[in-house]
Amino acid sequence: MSGNNEYLVEVEHLKQYFPVRAGFGKTIPLKAVDDVSFSIKPGETLGLVGESGCGKTTVGRTLIHLYKPTGGTIKFDGEPVTDKNIHVLRKKMQMVFQDPYSSLNPRMTVGDIIGEPLDVHKLYSTKEERREKILSLMEMVGLNSEHATRYAHEFSGGQRQRIGIARALAVGPKFIVCDEPVSALDVSIQAQVINMFEDLQKKLGVAYLFIAHDLLVVHHISDRIAVMYLGKMMEMADADELIDHPIHPYTESLLSAVPIPDPKTARERRRIVLEGDVPSPLNMPKGCPFRTRCRYASEQCEAECPTLTDRGGGHMVACWNK
């Protein structure tokens, strides 16, 4: 591990296809992620947004090899991630899951849930050391030490998510995939958990891939934002730049749907309602996947899929007509 790479995580041309039965013994590929590339610097947060079913969770799971990639390369700290070295790299790459209710074992105490990664990777020499590590992790995420002997079902959603975060931090990772970690939580709790993610990042220097469908949440926590639609990357830029100057028609429509707290501004703003239905990932349109709902679609959009091009200052957009 060289440790002096500019990027901690580098993803190039990532593909994740799932075979789907189509009758008569045939299968057709469902292209959940199709040719996606991005990089994340150490200590940086890349927000990944898009509507349900666009493939953003699949990107996160494929990155840490919960799914084996169909194609493309994933590098971590300059080293390609493969089946052979993933066990070693698991200590450096962790995941916080969307649903704090189903991702925690109901038969284990909180102490054992947080301690499990320590057991798997043998990260302590004595029982006492294990206990101290668990308690310091609990303190780090704002849980009391007396919670260690309780079970997950005794906690609220926000506290359960903290348990999941402590479990992810147990092995001292450099990179965490946060898969919609606040979408199952009450709005009042969301802010607390997001602030905690930010505090942990300042303290530990950990990098995040922060997956969400709520642009306001993503804007708050991210350095850069990437927008996905049907398995493809549509736009990627610095967080403020993307929110203030969206270029891709899909990003524009996503932003127009974000509620604005000021009624005057909200009244003046035009909501861009997309026409048409989302195509099935099993039967994708030729060319640009967004063209069936895009008001700028032209013949070129049907003929070939646009690639991400830099429109200046690292603002990447995949669109022929904007």
C-alpha positions in Angstrom: 0.0 0.0 0.0 1.6 3.2 -1.1 -0.7 5.5 0.7 0.4 8.6 -1.3 -2.1 8.3 -4.1 -4.2 11.3 -5.0 -7.3 9.1 -5.0 -8.3 6.6 -2.3 -10.9 4.9 -4.5 -10.8 4.8 -8.3 -13.7 3.3 -10.2 -13.3 2.8 -14.0 -16.0 1.6 -16.4 -17.8 -0.3 -13.6 -20.5 -2.7 -14.8 -22.9 -4.8 -12.8 -25.3 -7.0 -14.7 -27.7 -9.4 -13.1 -29.1 -12.3 -15.2 -32.9 -12.3 -15.3 -34.9 -15.3 -16.5 -36.8 -14.6 -19.6 -38.6 -18.0 -20.1 -37.5 -21.0 -22.3 -34.3 -21.3 -20.3 -33.0 -17.9 -21.6 -31.7 -15.1 -19.4 -31.3 -11.4 -20.3 -28.9 -9.1 -18.4 -30.4 -6.4 -16.2 -27.9 -3.6 -16.5 -28.0 -2.2 -12.9 -24.7 -0.3 -13.3 -23.5 0.3 -16.8 -20.1 1.9 -17.4 -19.7 4.1 -14.4 -16.4 5.8 -13.5 -15.5 8.1 -10.6 -12.8 8.7 -8.0 -12.8 9.7 -4.3 -9.9 11.4 -2.5 -8.9 10.5 1.0 -11.2 12.2 3.5 -13.6 13.4 0.8 -17.4 12.8 0.6 -18.8 12.0 -2.8 -22.6 12.1 -2.8 -24.4 9.8 -5.2 -28.0 10.7 -6.0 -30.7 9.4 -8.3 -34.3 8.0 -8.0 -35.0 4.5 -6.8 -33.8 1.8 -9.0 -31.1 3.9 -10.7 -28.3 1.6 -9.5 -26.7 3.7 -6.8 -27.0 1.1 -4.1 -25.6 -1.5 -6.5 -22.6 0.8 -7.1 -21.9 0.9 -3.3 -22.3 -2.9 -2.8 -20.2 -3.7 -5.9 -17.4 -1.4 -4.6 -16.9 -3.5 -1.5 -17.5 -6.7 -3.4 -20.8 -7.7 -1.9 -21.5 -8.2 -5.5 -18.8 -9.4 -7.9 -18.4 -6.8 -10.6 -19.4 -7.9 -14.2 -16.8 -5.6 -15.7 -14.5 -2.6 -15.0 -11.9 -2.0 -12.3 -12.0 -0.8 -8.7 -8.8 0.4 -7.2 -8.3 1.1 -3.5 -5.2 3.2 -2.6 -3.7 2.3 -6.0 -4.3 -1.5 -5.6 -6.9 -3.3 -7.7 -9.7 -4.8 -5.6 -10.0 -8.6 -6.4 -11.6 -11.6 -4.8 -8.1 -12.6 -3.5 -7.4 -9.4 -1.5 -10.9 -8.3 -0.6 -10.7 -9.9 2.9 -7.6 -7.8 3.7 -9.2 -4.7 2.2 -12.4 -5.2 4.1 -10.7 -3.6 7.1 -10.2 -0.5 5.1 -13.6 -0.4 3.3 -16.8 -0.7 5.3 -20.5 -0.2 4.7 -23.4 1.4 6.7 -26.7 0.0 5.5 -30.0 1.8 4.8 -32.2 -0.1 7.2 -31.0 -0.1 10.8 -33.8 -2.5 11.6 -32.8 -5.4 9.4 -29.0 -5.0 9.3 -28.5 -5.7 13.0 -28.7 -9.2 14.5 -31.6 -9.3 17.0 -30.0 -12.2 19.0 -26.7 -10.3 19.7 -26.1 -7.6 22.3 -25.0 -4.2 21.1 -21.5 -4.9 22.5 -21.2 -8.1 20.4 -22.6 -6.5 17.3 -19.9 -3.8 17.5 -17.3 -6.3 18.6 -18.0 -8.8 15.7 -15.6 -7.1 13.2 -12.9 -7.1 15.9 -13.4 -10.8 16.3 -13.4 -11.5 12.6 -10.2 -9.6 12.0 -8.6 -10.5 15.4 -8.0 -6.9 16.4 -7.4 -7.4 20.1 -5.2 -9.6 22.3 -7.2 -9.7 25.6 -10.9 -9.6 26.5 -10.3 -6.4 28.4 -8.8 -4.8 25.2 -11.8 -5.9 23.2 -14.2 -4.4 25.8 -12.3 -1.1 25.9 -12.4 -0.8 22.1 -16.1 -1.5 22.0 -16.8 1.1 24.7 -14.7 3.7 23.0 -16.5 3.1 19.7 -19.8 3.5 21.4 -18.7 6.7 23.0 -17.6 7.9 19.5 -21.1 7.5 18.1 -22.9 8.9 21.2 -24.0 5.7 22.9 -23.7 5.1 26.6 -21.5 2.3 27.9 -24.5 0.7 29.7 -26.1 0.2 26.3 -23.5 -2.5 25.5 -25.5 -5.3 27.2 -28.8 -4.4 25.6 -30.3 -5.8 22.3 -30.9 -3.8 19.1 -34.7 -3.9 19.4 -34.6 -1.9 22.6 -33.3 1.1 20.6 -34.8 3.8 18.4 -34.0 4.0 14.7 -31.5 6.7 15.1 -29.7 4.8 17.9 -29.7 1.6 15.8 -28.1 3.5 13.0 -25.4 4.7 15.4 -24.8 1.0 16.4 -24.4 0.2 12.7 -21.9 3.1 12.3 -19.9 2.0 15.3 -19.7 -1.5 13.8 -18.4 -0.1 10.5 -15.8 2.0 12.4 -14.6 -0.9 14.5 -11.9 -2.0 12.0 -10.6 1.6 11.5 -11.6 1.9 7.9 -10.4 4.7 5.5 -13.5 4.5 3.4 -17.2 3.9 4.2 -20.1 3.3 1.8 -23.1 5.0 3.4 -26.1 3.5 1.7 -29.0 5.8 2.3 -28.1 5.8 6.0 -30.7 8.4 7.0 -33.7 7.7 4.7 -35.3 5.2 7.1 -35.0 7.8 10.0 -37.3 10.5 11.2 -36.4 13.9 9.8 -35.5 15.3 13.2 -33.0 12.5 13.7 -31.6 12.7 10.2 -29.7 16.0 11.0 -28.2 14.5 14.2 -26.9 11.4 12.3 -25.5 13.5 9.4 -23.7 15.9 11.8 -22.2 12.8 13.4 -21.0 11.5 10.1 -19.3 14.9 9.5 -17.7 15.0 13.0 -16.4 11.5 12.5 -14.9 12.5 9.2 -13.1 15.5 10.8 -11.8 13.3 13.6 -10.8 10.2 11.7 -10.2 11.5 8.1 -12.4 8.8 6.7 -13.8 9.1 3.1 -17.5 8.5 2.3 -19.5 7.4 -0.7 -22.8 8.9 0.5 -25.8 7.4 -1.3 -29.2 9.1 -1.0 -32.1 10.3 -3.0 -32.6 13.5 -1.1 -30.5 16.2 -2.7 -30.6 18.6 0.3 -29.1 15.9 2.6 -26.4 15.1 0.0 -25.6 18.8 -0.6 -25.2 19.3 3.1 -22.6 16.5 3.6 -20.9 16.2 0.2 -17.8 17.8 -1.3 -18.8 16.6 -4.8 -22.1 15.2 -6.1 -22.7 12.6 -8.8 -26.1 12.1 -10.4 -27.1 8.6 -11.7 -30.0 7.6 -14.0 -30.7 4.0 -15.0 -27.2 2.7 -14.3 -25.4 5.6 -16.0 -23.6 8.7 -14.7 -25.4 11.8 -15.9 -23.5 14.6 -14.1 -20.8 15.1 -11.6 -19.4 18.4 -10.0 -18.6 20.1 -6.8 -21.6 20.1 -4.5 -22.3 23.9 -4.7 -21.6 24.1 -8.4 -24.0 21.3 -9.1 -26.8 22.7 -7.0 -26.3 26.3 -8.3 -25.6 25.5 -12.0 -27.0 22.2 -13.0 -26.5 21.4 -16.7 -28.0 18.0 -17.3 -31.8 18.1 -17.9 -32.3 15.2 -15.4 -30.3 17.1 -12.7 -32.5 20.2 -13.4 -35.7 18.2 -12.9 -34.4 16.6 -9.7 -33.5 20.0 -8.3 -36.8 21.5 -9.3 -38.5 18.9 -7.1 -36.5 19.8 -4.0 -38.8 21.7 -1.5 -37.8 25.3 -0.8 -38.6 26.7 2.7 -39.2 30.2 1.4 -42.8 30.5 -0.1 -42.0 33.5 -2.3 -39.0 31.7 -4.0 -41.0 28.5 -4.2 -43.9 30.3 -6.1 -41.5 31.9 -8.6 -39.7 28.7 -9.4 -40.8 26.4 -12.2 -41.2 22.8 -11.3 -39.9 20.7 -14.2 -42.2 17.6 -14.5 -40.7 14.8 -16.5 -43.0 13.3 -19.2 -43.1 9.6 -19.8 -42.2 6.6 -17.7 -38.9 5.4 -16.6 -37.8 2.7 -19.1 -37.3 -0.8 -17.8 -33.6 -1.6 -17.1 -34.3 -4.9 -19.0 -35.4 -3.0 -22.1 -33.3 0.1 -22.2 -33.7 2.6 -25.0 -30.8 2.9 -27.5 -28.5 5.8 -27.0 -29.0 8.0 -24.0 -31.1 6.3 -21.3 -32.8 9.6 -20.4 -33.9 10.6 -23.9 -37.4 9.1 -23.6 -38.2 11.7 -20.9 -36.1 14.5 -22.1 -37.4 17.7 -23.7 -34.1 18.3 -25.5 -33.8 14.8 -27.1 -32.6 14.8 -30.7 -31.7 12.1 -33.2 -28.1 12.0 -32.0 -29.4 11.1 -28.5 -31.1 8.1 -30.0 -28.1 7.1 -32.0 -25.4 7.1 -29.4 -25.0 7.4 -25.7 -23.2 10.6 -24.6 -20.0 10.2 -22.5 -19.2 12.3 -19.5 -17.2 15.4 -20.7 -15.7 18.1 -18.6 -17.5 21.5 -19.1 -14.9 23.3 -17.1 -13.6 23.1 -13.5 -14.3 19.4 -13.3 -18.0 19.8 -14.0 -18.7 16.5 -15.9 -21.9 16.1 -17.9 -23.2 13.4 -20.2 -25.5 15.2 -22.6 -25.3 16.0 -26.4 -27.6 19.1 -26.3 -26.7 21.1 -23.2 
